[in-house]
Amino acid sequence: MDFDFATDDNCENPIINTSTAIVSLETIRMFLLQQDNVEEYVKLVGKIEKFFKIKKTSSMRQTNIDTYFH
């Protein structure tokens, strides 16, 4: 699949939720584990995954009703 995002300015990028991003990152991790000498990249994937999980946790926090009125 080839995507050319630069040619169509009218097309909006789809919103990807955190869970989908984490699953996609797991696919990348599996690919990297099949390669040689990629320990550094696997560590980077771990850092990105940590960021995603923090993002997911913060989006799940209960909001205060005052948030909607300020």
Secondary structure in CASP SS format (residue, H / E / C, confidence):
PFRMAT SS
TARGET T0000
AUTHOR 0000-0000-0000
METHOD secondary structure of the structure
MODEL  1
M C 1.00
D C 1.00
F C 1.00
D C 1.00
F C 1.00
A C 1.00
T C 1.00
D C 1.00
D C 1.00
N C 1.00
C C 1.00
E C 1.00
N C 1.00
P C 1.00
I C 1.00
I C 1.00
N C 1.00
T H 1.00
S H 1.00
T H 1.00
A H 1.00
I H 1.00
V H 1.00
S H 1.00
L H 1.00
E H 1.00
T H 1.00
I H 1.00
R H 1.00
M H 1.00
F H 1.00
L H 1.00
L H 1.00
Q C 1.00
Q C 1.00
D C 1.00
N C 1.00
V C 1.00
E H 1.00
E H 1.00
Y H 1.00
V H 1.00
K H 1.00
L H 1.00
V H 1.00
G H 1.00
K H 1.00
I H 1.00
E H 1.00
K H 1.00
F H 1.00
F H 1.00
K H 1.00
I H 1.00
K H 1.00
K H 1.00
T H 1.00
S H 1.00
S H 1.00
M C 1.00
R C 1.00
Q C 1.00
T C 1.00
N C 1.00
I H 1.00
D H 1.00
T H 1.00
Y H 1.00
F H 1.00
H C 1.00
END
